[in-house]
Amino acid sequence: MQTGELERVNGDTPVLGRSVAIAVELLGIVAAVAAGHLTAGTLSPSSSPFVSVGDAVVRLSPQPVVEFGKSVFGTADKPVLLAGVGVLLVVAGAVAGLAARRRPAAGTAAVTALGVLALAAVLTAPALRPADVAAPVAALVAGVVVQRGLHRLARAAAATTAPGGPGHRVGRRTVLAGASAAVLAGSLAAGGAGAVLASTGRGIAGSREALTRRLAAARFAERAPAIPASAAFPELGTGPFLTPNVDFYRIDVSLQIPAVRAEEWTLRIHGRVRRELTLTVEDLLSRPLVERTITMTCVSNTVGGNLVSTANFVGVELAPLLREAGVEPGADQIVSTSRDGWTAGTPTGTVLEPGRGALLALGMNGEALPVEHGFPVRMVVPGLYGYVSATKWLADIELTTFAERSVYWRDRGWAERAPIKTQCRIDAPAGFARLAPGRVQVAGVAWAQPVGVAGVEVRADDGPWVPAELATEVGPATWRMWRAELDLAPGSHTLTARATDRDGRTQTEVRADPIPDGATGRPMVIVSVG
């Protein structure tokens, strides 16, 4: 049987060809995804049904599954997840298409079920807004209309007894092919337009450019010191001291980046305070601006991992704002909420420590915050892992207690408090490198925010620890580069490093996973000499 024809079971019941039935179902799903994406891009980017399903997967997945994804795929975990959702949709479409060969209602039911699933994902999102409902409804309607319409055309085109004879049947096939091509082209155009609107719509790019200009012209109460050339050893493989924004690590749970213009942004500080505050970007710009060089670290960073970066952040100190609001006694937790509903719990006492330097940051490395790093405003607290402090797309701050309120990652088994642990990394030589015998340069980076790095030691195999040369210190809240030389004879060698902070704590050799409060252990690199 040709793919466009109808089979007849027991001589009576017409059955659509397999490939045509599957194609019809997949085109219905594609149209649904595209319509949802376009509507979301126009009204509320975070409500895209396709992305919302991915977000729901992240929220509902067991913690070991989430950590496995981050450890295996790193910062590529989001595109991998969305690709997985796409594969599941293709499989579901293929199965539904086969079920709909005899009964079109089976395929319609499948598209409807997927649409209802997407609607549920949107409705259960932490930061639901009324406009968010439009995208999944548009997706559901578009999917059902396209699936039923193409199914009718396919059955008419393949009918063996169509009125008008074979020529008329060929004409109907042409109509089906044209309609399918139009649906596919329209879906691609709509989906692409939705993606563009979600990433550049609502004037976000222009708002960022305007804020960048405002920051460049602003008067600062404090400027970060210039980074000396002796603060890094890039010639040995450590990389630059300041991480370019494009290379700064990104770990969050947002598949669709929240979009809000600086001109529309507001922050409410409330809860256990004597006076509620509502702030705008203009309010922040009218206050003393400071620039600080800060190293941020993700709690998911494995020993020797790369989820650590350094930038010059520009913003307003958070502690004076809290004192202005008047924190009530006993309010030991600051719950900060992102525009997408994500929450973090930060110890109030840590933020109020003299010299801690917690910021509401507006700028990063000479420009307004990149959208993916929290534009227009995010929190930055030196010395704490990001999951308890570094809320991006900041929307709300509530003073409360740890006993009264839990937050996103604590609900998933992570620790209540998470100061950054003293760690280091070997950047060069790379693992399994082949080296010439003799003197070998070893280089890397260490961090111990907020107290600073006092020393790093390196050894080969079980040999003696060799003190490393430390690069010029920029500040205790930043990482510190190091280098050392080892004499290596021919053969296989394991290089190990350990850091010691200014409080005398030396990086432990006891290995532990990142959960619940950060990995421990010493980085090791195996090299071959000869």
C-alpha positions, 0 to 999 in steps of 0.5 A: 500500500502506498503511504497516502492510501487507505487500507480496508480491514475486513473489506469495510473499515478504512485505515489511514496509512501508517506514515500519513497518520503519524505525520498528521499527529506530529504536525498537530503537535508541532502546531500546538508547540508553535502556537503556544510559544508564539502566544507566550512570547507575545504575552508572557515568555515564561508561560510557553507550554513546551518550556513549562513542561520542562520546568515541571520536570525539574520541579518534580524530579527526585533530587538524585536525578537533578544532580545526575543531570547537572554532573553529567551535562553541566551548564548544558543541562537545560538544552538537553532536558528540552531536547528530551521533552522534544523526543518524548513528544515525537514518540507520543505523536508516533504512538497516537498517530498509529492509534488514530489510523482507524479512529481520528478521535484517538489522535485528537484525544492524545493532542488534547491530553498533551495540551491539558498536561501543558496547561497543568504545568503552567497552572502549577508554576510557582509564579503564575500570572493571569496572562500565563493561561493564554499560551497553553490554551492557544496551543491546545486549540491549535493542536486539535484544529490542525490534527483534525483538519489534516486527518480529514484531508488525509482520509479524503485524499487517500479514498479509493472511491473519491468522487471525480475519479483518480484525477480528483484524488490526485488533486486532493493529495496535492491539497493535503501536501500543500496544507501539511507544508503550510502547517509546517512552515507556519509552525516554524515561523510562529515558533521562531517568532515566539523565541525572538519575542521571548528573548528580545521582546518588551524592550529588554535589550534597550532597557539593558543598554540604557542601564549600562549607560547610566552605570557608566556615568554614575558616581561611585562611593567605592570602586573595585581596585584594578586587577594587577597582571600578577593576579593570574597565570593565564600563560600557564593555563589558569585563565583570566582573573575576571571571568567574561560574562559569556563564560560566567557559569550559569546554574539555575532552574529557569528554562525560560529566562524571566524578562522584566525591564529595569523601568518596570522593576520593583522590590518589596522588602517586608515581613519581620521589619518595622517599615516595609520598603518598595524600591525601584531601579531609580531608587537604587541608582540614587543610593551610594553605588559600590563596585566589588570584585567577587568570586561566586561558587555553585554548591553543585561544583564537584571537587576540581570543577568549573562552577566557580567564576569571578566578576566585578559587580556593581550595586547597592549594599543590602545591609543598609537597606535592611537596617533602614527597614528595621529588622525585628529581633529573631528574624534570622532568615532573608527569603529572596524570591525570583521573578520565576518563583524560585526562593533562597534562604539567607542567614540575616546575620551573615548579610548584616556582618560588618564588611561582608559586602552583600549586594543588590547588584545591577552591573557586572563587568562594566555593563548592566547584568546580562539577562541570563545572570539576573537583569535587572537586579540580583543578590550577591553575598560573598562567602555563601554558595549561590543556592542560599544567596544569589537570587537572580531576577530578584522580585521580593525580600521577606524577613522571616525565620528558618523555622517559619519558612522553607525554600526551594532547595531546602525542600529538596534535601539541601542544607539550611546554611551553606558557607563556601568551603575552602577548595582548589582546582588544578587547571594545568596540566590537564588530566591524562596529559603526556609530559616530558620528564623533568621539571613540570609546571602545575597551576590552578586556582583556589578559593576560600571566600570570604576569609581568603586563601593563605596557601596552596600545596601540591604533591606527586603521588605520595611524595612531600607537599610542595608549597605553591607560589600564590598570585597577587591577592585581589581580595579575600572574597575572590579566588587566588591563582597559584603555580608550582614546579614538580620534578617528575620521573618517567611513568604515571603520576597522580598530582594532588593539590590542597588549599589552606585559608586564612583561618588555618583550615586546610582542604580535607582529603575526605571526599563527599558529594555536593549534597547537602552543603558542598563537595569536599576532597582534594583535586587530583590529576593523572599524567603520563611522563616519558 
